Amino acid sequence: MGHYEMDDAMCRYLAANAPAIVVNVDCLLAPQHPFPAPPKQAYEVVRWVAAHGADHGWDGSRLGVGGQSAGGGLAASAARQA
């Protein structure tokens, strides 16, 4: 559906119960942002999280990337690009 609010409850649950920092990102959608904009954005978010972790109190060298539906594909794409 393309709205980060849809995953908000799950992300909050993970943040409260897992020893991890959770970043929930609103991704770019077609047709306003055609391919390859969404996978590029996903990679840039991962890159930013890795580079700025220390600024925010997390270890940017230890990342897990995930998503549901199309977000899973974007997560896989970002991981492959990294």
Secondary structure, 3 states (H helix, E strand, C coil): CCCHHHHHHHHHHHHHHCCCCCCCCCCCCCCCCCCCHHHHHHHHHHHHHHHHHHHHCCCCCCCCCCCCCHHHHHHHHHHHHC
